[in-house]
Amino acid sequence: IAISLLVSITVIPTLTTLLIRLRPGEAYVPGILHRTIMRPLVIFGESTARAYARTMKFLLAQGPRHTVMKIGIVGAVTGLLFWSATILPERDYLPFGNSNMVFMFIEPVAGVPVAQNMKYIAEFEKELTRMEDVDDNFLVFSDRFNGGGGIIKPELASGQRGEVKMALKSQEMGQRIFKIPGYRFAFASQRPIFQSASKTFGIEIVGPDMLKLKQTALELIKKITGTPGVHSVRPEFKFGNPELRMIPKRMNDARLKMGIPEIGDIIESLNAGKYLGEFNDRGDPIDFIFVQKDQERLGLNDYRNLPVWTEEEMMTHLGHLVDIEVAAGPARIDHIEKERSIKLLVQVKKAQPMQTVIEQVEKNFLKPVRKTLTEEFGLRVGGTADDLASTEEALLSSFFYAVAFIYLLLVALFKSFIRPFIVMLTVALAVSGSFFGIVGNNILQRHNILGILKDFNAPNPEALVQDWNWITFDILTQLGIIILAGIVVNNAILIVHQMLNNIRSGMDERKALELSCQTRLRPIMMTVITSVCGMIPLAFGQGVGTELYRGMGTALIGGLSFSALFTLFLVPVIISLITDLGIHTRKADLVKDSLAGGPPPPASSAGVPAQ
């Protein structure tokens, strides 16, 4: 932009002087292209200019009827702005992309050997190798990760057909591995291009009672799984490990003066050994640890019949002090800020905005569950949801800073607070236009996707395409709206600045505004048309990586088009309405005495407030 500014004020005027040589009074003769091939376009442009001039002459006329009509136009556009915010898709995080890998997540039942898990999935592995559209596949079973993936042939995964193909392939593989026995859960999902763009948010449950956390987590898994837009719900905990659970018999313990610490020391000594202290043997420290003599594995009855001596030299058995149960416990216990926690990972479908699913889960499930929990328990949405909230907050702050900075620059340029405010209204028009552009492109692309689904013989294609958002309101799309703030104000600046120049030359205020609209129509339309044409490949391109920026391109096209269309009408109408209300812009307000070459011209009417 900086280089183009230097070129426009240096190189362009020089080339114009060299290439266009007109003598004083000489008329410009159109070239051969304008007289032949481009003639229909020239006629259309001239007709449009004449129609626009007649329309503005009518709208900017003075009178009570015209004033009411201007108020109606401003009100209608304001209503349109508010309505556009209601049809916008919900917010999303980073674009998902279109990688050619389908990732499979498999969680075996605790205690099942790896060889047995491999045996369960061996038949599906053979199916993967026989699939014509799968280029390669892999399977991994380890302590940290269990799963695999299928790599689709790159030529089948490119473009819009490729995105639909990957969505159907993910669904196909997910349905197949879900039927494999021997696993706690299994699902397949297309791999995102960004690690943080996996469209997965977490639900964090914290509290002191691990069993209560487990019960709450299992209830939420059952409820959230059927929510529209949810691909899968998987826990980050394992409760398959067998354990002996010892529950104190408090009445017996109190009678024998045996507390939980004493019972805990006994059990610890039997299983892991109990550190008693340190003995100094001639300067050499020796640790004393109380351990079981034979290190034999104890059975359930061995624990119950274990003799225990109290401080009062009374003998009892461990089974008299505690109830011993065989249960399943967690493989590990996670903590959030020193509190025990269980985390659920909710995978959102690729075509669904993550914010929509988060709001549904929060409203329908988390709020009712919170009412059943005591104060010592906590339940919140975290993970990617926190990243989305913080990033949106930063973008919103950047947007407001950009708007405020532009407004202050315009105040310095126009030496007024009202005229820059009129120019800044185009930013609201651009934001609204970007919303319409996103919604319109989604409607257009759903029709194309429906045809592709039918070509692939997908079951129930109408239901699949109903909620398919080709353009999501992700972070890059929101960044495009911020970029719009610095672009769209140029059109309004042209109209307002030219009107002020006309007034300085002595022209009547209304005539100056009308002439400004007529003379600025061509440069505004030239700028907008070239900018929109430059953004078309960004919004509708089918090459590799275009899925990242099509939201930004769509927002820019919609914002530029909508803003330019309404700027040509709304800005002049607002300026004329302000004039009708008695706030005038006079030559005496714009030209200083030293520049006017004499005394200031008399005011058109006494007592008229100036802008």
N, C-alpha and C positions, 0 to 999 in steps of 0.2 A: 504493500500500500504506500509506503514511504517513497519507494523508487518511482511508482506510477505517478505520485503527486509531483515529483521533480520533473518527470518527463512531460506531464500535462502542462506545466507552466514554462517550460523551456523548449523542448523539442517540437511539440505539437504546434505552437504558434509559429515557429520558424519554418516548418514544413508547409504550413498553411499559406504563409506569405509567398513561398517559392512556387507552390503548385497551383494555387488559386489566384490568378492575377486579373482582377476586374478594375477597369477604369471607373472614375466617378460618373455615376449615371448609367453605367452599363448594366444590363439585365443578365442574370445568370441563365444560361441555356442548359437544360437537362441533357445528360449524356444519352448514348444510344440504348443502353440497358433500361433507362427510365422510360424511354419512348417505346420500347418493344416488350421485352420479357417481363420487366418489372412494372409495366403500365397498370395491370389490374390491382397490384398492391398499392401503387401510388394513388389510384382512384379511391380505393378503400380507405386509405389514410386520410385523404382530403375530405371524404364524406364524414368520416368519424370526427375530424377536427371541427367541421361545420356544425355537426349535430351537438357536439360538446359545447361549442360556443353559444348556440341557441339555448341549450339547457341551462347553462350557467347564467345567461342573461335573464332568464325567467326566474331562476332560484334566487339570484342576488338582488332582485328588484325590491323597491321600498314600498311599504304599506302594511297595514294590520294583517291582511290575509296572508301575505308573504311571510310575515314574522311568525304567525301561527304554524305555517307550513315548515319553516326552518326548525322550530321547536319540535315539531313532530318527527322530522328527519333525525335530529339529534337523539330524541327518545328512542326511535326505532333502532338506530345503530347501537345505542347503549344496551337495549334489550338483547340484541344479537350478540353482543360481547358476553353478557352474562350467560346466555344460552349455550354458547360455545364451550364454556367451562364444564357444563353438565354432561356433554357427550364425549369428553376426552377419556381415553383409556387410562386405567390406573397406572401409578408409577411403577417403574421397574428399575433394576440395578444395571449391571453391565449387559451389553448385547451377548446373546448366547453363542452366536456364530454358527458355522456349519461344518464341523469336522466330520471326517468319514470313519469315525470309530464309535462303536456301540459298546459301552462299558457295562459289565455285569457285576452286581454286588450279591454275594452269597454268604449267609451266616450259618455255619453248621451248628448242630446241637452239641452242647458242651460234653466233652468226654468221648466223642466219636473219633476214632483214629483217622489220620490223614488218608491212609490207604482205602478205608471204607468210603470216605467222602469222594475220592477220585473214582471209585467204582460207581457211585451214584450218578455222577455226571459224565461218565465215559460215553454213554449212548448219545447224549446231546453233543459231545465233542465230535463224534463221527458225523452227526447231522451237519454241524458247522462246516466241516471239511468238504461235504458234498454240495453245499450251497453255491450256485454259480455266481452270485453277486458278492460273495465274501472272498476277499483276496488273501487274508491271513487271519489267524486266531491264536489266542493264548489263554492258559489257565494258570492260576497261582493259588496255592494253599499254604499259608504260613501263620505264624503267631500274630502278625500285625494286619495282614490283609488276606481275604479269601474272595476270589472272584476270577474274572477274566474279561475277554473282550473279543469283538470281531471287527476287522478292518475291511470296510467296503471298498470296492474298486473306485478309484478317484473319478473316473469318467462318469460313473453312475451317481455320484454325490455332488456334482457341480450344478450351479444355477438353481432356478426355482423348482424344477422337477427333482433335482437332487435333494433339496431340503425336504420336499414331501416324501421322497423315497426314504430318507434317513428316519423321518418320523414314523413311517409305517414299519420300517425294519426294526426300530427300537421296540415298538409295540409287539411285533411278532416274536422277537427273541424274549421279551419280558414275559409274555404269556406262556411261552414254552418252558422256561426255567422255573416258573412258578409251580408247574405241575410235577417237578422232580421231587421225590420224597427224600426225607432225611435232613431237611434244612429248616431252621427257624423262620427265615424269610429269604426271599430272592427276588430281585427285580433288575431290569435293564434300562439304561438311559443313554442318550447320545452324549458323548463327551464334549463339554464346553471348551472354547478356545482359551478362555481365561480361567484360572483356578478359582477365583472369587466370583465367577459368573455362573456357578453351578445351579443357580435358582434353588438353593437349599437354605432354609432358615432353621434356627434351633429353638426349642422350647425347654427352658431351664426350670427344673423343679428342685427346690432346696428345702432342707429341714433336718431335724435331729433323728427322726425315725426312718431307718432305711426301708423297712417293710411298708410303711405308709407311702413312701416315695415310689416304691415299686408298684403298689396297688393303684396309685394315681396315674402313673405312667402307662400302665396296661389299659386303664379305662380310656385315657386320651388317645392311645393308639387305635383302639377299637372305634372310637367316635370320629376321629379325624380322617381315617382311611377312606371313608365314603364321601368326603367333602368334594364338591365339584372343583376341578383344577388341581387337585392333589394327586401326584403320581404315586408316591409311596411314603410311608412313615417307618423309620427304622430307629431302634434305640441304640444308644452308645453304652449299654450295660449288658452284662451276661449274668443270669441267675440260674445257670445250670450246674454250678459246682456243688457237689454234695458236702454237707457239713453237719456236725453235731451242735445243736443249739441247746444251751443250758439255761433254764429259766429258774431263778431263785424261788424257793418256798419261804416266803418272808416270815411266816409265823414260826416255823421250825428254826430258821436262822436266828431269829430274835431270842427264842427260848435258850438256844445254845450259845448266844453271844458271838455268832459267826456272821460277819458282814460280807458284802460283795467283794471288797479288796482281798480278804483272806481266802475266799473261795477262788477268786481269780488267780492268786498266787499258787494255790495247789494245782489248778489246771495247767497253768503256765509251766510249772516245774515238771509235770508229766510229759508235756509235749515238746517244749523248746528249751527247758532248763531255766532255773532261776538264779540270777546273779545275787550272791550273798554279801560280797565285799572283797577287800583286798588284804592279803597277809604279807608282811614284810619278812622274808627269810634272809637275814644277814645282808640287807640292802637290795635284795632281788624281790620285786613285787610279784606276788602270785595271786591270780584271780580265783576266788572260790565260787563255783557254780554248782548248784544242787540239781542233779539230773537223775533220771530213772536208771536203775542199776543195769538191767539187761538190754535196754533199748528195744524191747519187744513191742510189737503193735498190739494195742489194746482194743478189745471189742466193746460193744455196747454194754454188755453185762459186767465187763471188767470195770468200766467207769462207775456203774451203779453200785457195785459191791466194794468199791475202794474204801478201805478203813481211814477214818479221819479222826484225829485227836484234837480236842478243844483245849483252850487255855486252862480250864478247870479239870484237866486230866480225865475227861469223859470221852468215850469212843462212840462214834457213829459211822454212818456210811455216806458217801457222796450222793447216792440216790435219795437219802433222807433230807438232804439240803437243797437239791435242785431237781427239777424235772428235765430229763434228757430226751430230746427229740432229734430225729434224723430229718433234715430239711435241705433245701437248695439255697445257696447263698451267692452273693455277687463275686465275680472274678476279681474285681477291683472296686474301690470306693473313691469316686471323684469328689473334689471339693471346690466350691466357689466362695471365696472370701471366708475360709475356715468352716464353712457349712457343708454338710454332706449334700450331694447333688446327683441328679440323674438328668441326662440330656437326651431329648428326642430330636432327630433330624427329619424335617419335613421336606420332601422333594416336590417341587412345583413343576407342572407340565410346561414344556417349552413354550407353547403358544399362549400361556396364561400369564398375565401380569402378576408379579409376586406380591405387590401391595394389596391386590384384591383378595388373594388367598389369606394373607396375614390378617386382614380386617375380618374376614369371615371366621377364621379360627379364633380370633380374639373375642369376637362378639358372641358366637354360638357355643363355644366350648370353654375357653379359659375363664371368662367372667363367671359363669355358673359354678365352675369347679372352685374358684377362689372363695366363694361364699361358704363352701363346705370345709375349708381348711382353717386351722387356727392361726393366730398371729405369728407363731414361730415357723410357719411354713411360707415359702414364697413361690410364685409362679409367674414367669415372664417370657416374652419373646426376645431372642438374642441372636447372635451369630451375624449372618448377612443382613438381617433386619436392622441391626445397629449400624452396620456400614452404610446401608441405604439411607438411614435417617441422618447420619452425620454428613454424608456427601451432599445430600439435598440441602441441608442447612447451609453448607459452604457455598453451593451454587446459588442459592437464593440470596445470600449476602452479597455475592459477587454481582448478581443482577441489579440489586438495589444500589450498590456502589456505582455501577456503570451508568445507570439512569441518572443518579444524582450528579455525577461528574459531567455528563452530557448537558444536563439542564443548566449547570453553572456556566459552562462554556457558551451556551446560547444566550444566557442572560448578559454575559459580557459582550457578545456579538450584537445583540439587538438593543441593549441598554433598556431592557424592559423585563418585567416579571410575568406579564400576561402572554405576550407573543411566544416566548419559549414554552409556556405551558400548553399552548395550542399545538405547537410542533411536537411536543412529547406525547400528545394523544395518539400519534401514529404508532408508538411503541405498543400501546394497548391493542391497536388494530392488528399489528403484526403478530402479537402473541395469540390473539383470537384466530387469525388466519392460519397460523401453524397448527392449531387444534383442528380446524376444519380440514386442512391438508392431510393430517394423519388419519382422521376418520374416513375421509374420502378415498384415500389410497388403500386403506384396509378393505373398504367395501369393494373397490375395483379388483383387488388381488384375491379376495375370497371367491369371486366368480371364476378367476383363472385357476385357483387351487382346486375348486370343485371339479373342473374339467380334468385336471391331472389325476385326482383321486379316482374318477370314473375310468380313466385310461388304465390305472393300476388295479382296477376291479376291487377297490377297497370296500369293505362292508359298511353299509350305512354312511355314505360320504356326506350327506346333508348334515348329520349330527356332528361329524368330525370337523366340518368347516364352519360350523355355527359360531364357535367362540375362538376361531383361529385369528389371532392378531398378527398380520404380516409385519406391521410397524408397531413396535412397543415404545412406550414413553420412558425410555431408559435415560441414563446419564448423558450419553452422547447426543441424544435428541434434545435434552434440556440445554445442553451446551450450545446447540444451534440456535435456540431461542435467545440466549444471551448475545450471540453474535448479531442477531437481527436488530437488537437495540441500537447498535452503532451504524446500521446500514439504512434502515427505513426512514430515519429522520431527514435524510438528504432531500427527499421529494418535497416534504413540507417546507424545508428551508428554502428551496428554489422558489416556491410560490410566495412565501412571506417576504423574502428578500427582494424579489422583483417588484412586488407591490410597493414596498418602501421606496425603491428607486424611482418608480413612477410618481409617487407622491412628492418626492424631492424635486422632480422635474416640473412640478406645478400642476399635476393632473388631479382631478377630483378623486376622492377616496374610493367611491364605488366603481368608478370607471377604471381606476388604477388596479383594483382587485380583479375586475372582469378581464382587463387586458393581460394581467399577470397569468391568469388561468389559461388564456388562449396561447400565449407565447411560451409557457412552460410545459404545455402538454407534450410536445414532441420530445424534448430532452428527457422528461420523466419516463415516457413510454419506451424510448430507446434504451435507457438504463435498465429498466425493469425487464424488458424482453431479453436483452443480452445476459443479464444475471440469471434469469430463470432457465434459459437455454443452457447455460453453463452448469446448472445444478441438475439437469435432467439425467445425465449419466450417473450422478451420485445417488439419485433416488430410485432409478429404474434399471441400473446396470445389473448384469448377470454374471460378471466375472468373479474370480476368487477374491474374497475379502470385502465384496460390496455389501454383504449383509451387515457389516459393522456400521456403515455410514448412511444407509438408506433412510434411517430415521431422521438424521440430521438434514439430509438433502430434501426430504419431504417437508420437514418443518420450514426450511428456508424458502422452498418454492411456494408453499401455502402462505407464509407470512409476507413475502414480497408481493405476491399477486394480490392478496386480499388488501394489504395495506395501501398499495398503489391505487387500486380501484376506488377505495373509499377516501383516500387522501385527496384525490382530485375533486371530490364532491364535499366531503365533510369539513375539511379545513377551510375552504372558502365560505361555506355556509356558517360555520361558527364565527369567523371574522365578521361576516355581514350581520349576524345576529347580535354580536357585541356592538356593532355600529348602530343597529336599530334600538338598542337599549340605552344609547346616549354616550357611549365611550368611543371617542373619535381619535383617529391618528391624523394630525395636521402637519403641514409642511413646517410650521414654526417650531414644532417639537423635534423635528429631525435635522434641521439646518441651523447651525449656529450663526450668530451675527457676523463673526469674522469670516465665515465661509460664504455667507449669503451675499456679501458685497454691498450691504446696506442695511437699513432697518428691517426687522422681521416683518413678514407680511401680516396684515391684519387678520384676526381670527374670523372664521366664517360666521360665528354667532357668539354672543357674549354669554359667559357663564357655562359654557359647555365643557364638561370635564375631559381631560386629555388622558391618553393611555400612557 
